[in-house]
């Protein structure tokens, strides 16, 4: 979540001849896989670089847990978006028997296509989600805010936002739960990151207190803070280390999504028993 300038952050993907900033390939591939799963596609808006799309399983509004996974807020952090593609490629819509899934695989297409953090107007698409805050929403943020009621329903049991830290070689996560200490949800995501990377030992990251790789219940004007404040039972913003190989970060994001869903399902099973 570091603030940096216009350095381009672009990596080769495992797809032949395709780089991480090939948003046409990414969007086309995700749409194809989402159609195979039976996701319903809704265009939330377009700020000039292509549509911001919400993909939703057909079982919205059912009694199953409802979760939202997002990525691609910051253009130099592409592994989350590619991780959603890998999650779709390797997974199966059998998951819809257990959970109601919503995906926003990219938010900041301008930034992703250039490998730049911010959007074309230099705005941070992960700030300004509280109207009373000093920071106004970005153009992309305004699109998401316009659909706030729908997103709150989609994320009521949990929200996962996949980010990367451009200058780190270790992983960490911002997590949100009830209670004064990180619980099983926070720890399961941190431990999943730990299967792929060293976990950060820093006690402070971007002026936030961090313990064993978890920055706990830190509320700012980010999308994840807004979703949790709006009723999501749990939330997380995971940070994979951009100094690690790209394909490992993509794979880690894919598996973190699995761990996120597993943690939500374990909670709901415990509540029913
Ligand atoms: Ni970020």
Boltz pocket constraint, residues with backbone or C-beta under 6 A from the ligand:
constraints:
  - pocket:
      binder: B
      contacts: [[A, 1], [A, 73], [A, 74], [A, 77], [A, 163], [A, 164]]
      max_distance: 6.0
